[in-house]
Amino acid sequence: MAVCLSAPSFDLDDVAYASGVRIKRPLEERLIEAREIAIRPSCIAEGIYLWRIDDLLDAADIIVWLDAPWRVAARRIVRRHVLATLKGANRHPGMLRVLAFLLWARSYYVSPSSRTQAALDDDGAVTRFHSAHVLVAHTDKVVRCSSSSEVDAFVANIADLS
């Protein structure tokens, strides 16, 4: 998508964690970097970090929520992990890590709405319910894609506009 729009892209894992893995960066650093991304004239930011992306959500022209069903998400997580491992580029190597991530991802889908964040940077409290709740304030610019065909239609539409 970034290539199609000639826009730089940012992985919010790299904003949240040193080198995109394991060591969480201080909250203030992450907020500053998110603000710096948000003021760019054009860009694509990818990630789930609801608690510190208000600047990005406010600045966005379009917010795409990839809301695949759990079975699709689980299959893609495992596939991505295996392919990255085979390429020698897995930032999260090992079966225990992928299993832990699958458990976390499952909790994203099934956690009750009463789950609250323990701290301002509690990424574990991000759930599908919370995602929907946060995005209500931006309904006019949210595109929710729940299938590959919806993603393909969105990409085709964006390509036609650019």
Contacts in CASP RR format, 6 or more apart in sequence:
PFRMAT RR
TARGET T0000
AUTHOR 0000-0000-0000
METHOD contacts of the structure
MODEL  1
MAVCLSAPSFDLDDVAYASGVRIKRPLEERLIEAREIAIRPSCIAEGIYL
WRIDDLLDAADIIVWLDAPWRVAARRIVRRHVLATLKGANRHPGMLRVLA
FLLWARSYYVSPSSRTQAALDDDGAVTRFHSAHVLVAHTDKVVRCSSSSE
VDAFVANIADLS
1 9 0 8 1.000
1 44 0 8 1.000
1 155 0 8 1.000
1 158 0 8 1.000
2 8 0 8 1.000
2 9 0 8 1.000
2 44 0 8 1.000
4 155 0 8 1.000
4 158 0 8 1.000
4 159 0 8 1.000
4 162 0 8 1.000
5 42 0 8 1.000
5 44 0 8 1.000
5 158 0 8 1.000
5 162 0 8 1.000
6 42 0 8 1.000
6 162 0 8 1.000
7 42 0 8 1.000
7 43 0 8 1.000
7 44 0 8 1.000
8 40 0 8 1.000
8 42 0 8 1.000
8 43 0 8 1.000
8 44 0 8 1.000
9 43 0 8 1.000
9 44 0 8 1.000
9 45 0 8 1.000
9 46 0 8 1.000
10 37 0 8 1.000
10 43 0 8 1.000
10 44 0 8 1.000
10 45 0 8 1.000
10 46 0 8 1.000
11 20 0 8 1.000
11 46 0 8 1.000
11 47 0 8 1.000
12 34 0 8 1.000
12 45 0 8 1.000
12 46 0 8 1.000
12 47 0 8 1.000
12 48 0 8 1.000
12 49 0 8 1.000
12 53 0 8 1.000
13 20 0 8 1.000
13 21 0 8 1.000
13 47 0 8 1.000
14 20 0 8 1.000
15 25 0 8 1.000
15 30 0 8 1.000
15 33 0 8 1.000
15 34 0 8 1.000
15 37 0 8 1.000
15 49 0 8 1.000
16 24 0 8 1.000
16 25 0 8 1.000
16 30 0 8 1.000
16 49 0 8 1.000
16 121 0 8 1.000
16 123 0 8 1.000
17 23 0 8 1.000
17 24 0 8 1.000
17 25 0 8 1.000
18 24 0 8 1.000
18 25 0 8 1.000
19 91 0 8 1.000
20 91 0 8 1.000
21 91 0 8 1.000
21 92 0 8 1.000
24 121 0 8 1.000
27 52 0 8 1.000
27 120 0 8 1.000
27 121 0 8 1.000
30 49 0 8 1.000
30 52 0 8 1.000
30 121 0 8 1.000
31 52 0 8 1.000
31 55 0 8 1.000
34 45 0 8 1.000
34 52 0 8 1.000
34 53 0 8 1.000
34 55 0 8 1.000
34 56 0 8 1.000
35 55 0 8 1.000
37 43 0 8 1.000
37 45 0 8 1.000
37 56 0 8 1.000
38 55 0 8 1.000
38 56 0 8 1.000
38 58 0 8 1.000
38 59 0 8 1.000
39 59 0 8 1.000
45 53 0 8 1.000
45 56 0 8 1.000
47 53 0 8 1.000
48 108 0 8 1.000
48 123 0 8 1.000
48 126 0 8 1.000
48 131 0 8 1.000
49 123 0 8 1.000
49 126 0 8 1.000
50 126 0 8 1.000
50 130 0 8 1.000
50 131 0 8 1.000
50 134 0 8 1.000
51 117 0 8 1.000
51 120 0 8 1.000
51 121 0 8 1.000
51 122 0 8 1.000
51 123 0 8 1.000
51 125 0 8 1.000
51 126 0 8 1.000
52 120 0 8 1.000
52 121 0 8 1.000
57 63 0 8 1.000
57 134 0 8 1.000
57 135 0 8 1.000
57 137 0 8 1.000
57 138 0 8 1.000
60 138 0 8 1.000
60 141 0 8 1.000
61 141 0 8 1.000
62 141 0 8 1.000
62 143 0 8 1.000
62 158 0 8 1.000
63 135 0 8 1.000
63 138 0 8 1.000
63 141 0 8 1.000
63 142 0 8 1.000
63 143 0 8 1.000
64 142 0 8 1.000
64 143 0 8 1.000
64 145 0 8 1.000
64 154 0 8 1.000
65 131 0 8 1.000
65 135 0 8 1.000
65 142 0 8 1.000
65 143 0 8 1.000
65 144 0 8 1.000
65 145 0 8 1.000
66 145 0 8 1.000
66 151 0 8 1.000
67 128 0 8 1.000
67 131 0 8 1.000
67 144 0 8 1.000
67 145 0 8 1.000
67 146 0 8 1.000
68 76 0 8 1.000
68 146 0 8 1.000
68 147 0 8 1.000
69 146 0 8 1.000
70 105 0 8 1.000
70 106 0 8 1.000
70 109 0 8 1.000
70 110 0 8 1.000
73 105 0 8 1.000
73 109 0 8 1.000
74 102 0 8 1.000
74 105 0 8 1.000
74 106 0 8 1.000
77 98 0 8 1.000
77 101 0 8 1.000
77 102 0 8 1.000
77 105 0 8 1.000
78 98 0 8 1.000
78 102 0 8 1.000
81 90 0 8 1.000
81 92 0 8 1.000
81 98 0 8 1.000
81 101 0 8 1.000
84 90 0 8 1.000
84 91 0 8 1.000
85 93 0 8 1.000
85 94 0 8 1.000
92 98 0 8 1.000
92 101 0 8 1.000
104 124 0 8 1.000
107 124 0 8 1.000
107 127 0 8 1.000
108 126 0 8 1.000
108 127 0 8 1.000
108 128 0 8 1.000
109 127 0 8 1.000
109 128 0 8 1.000
111 127 0 8 1.000
111 128 0 8 1.000
111 129 0 8 1.000
112 129 0 8 1.000
113 127 0 8 1.000
113 129 0 8 1.000
113 130 0 8 1.000
113 133 0 8 1.000
115 125 0 8 1.000
115 127 0 8 1.000
115 129 0 8 1.000
115 130 0 8 1.000
116 125 0 8 1.000
117 124 0 8 1.000
117 125 0 8 1.000
118 125 0 8 1.000
135 142 0 8 1.000
143 154 0 8 1.000
144 150 0 8 1.000
145 151 0 8 1.000
145 154 0 8 1.000
END
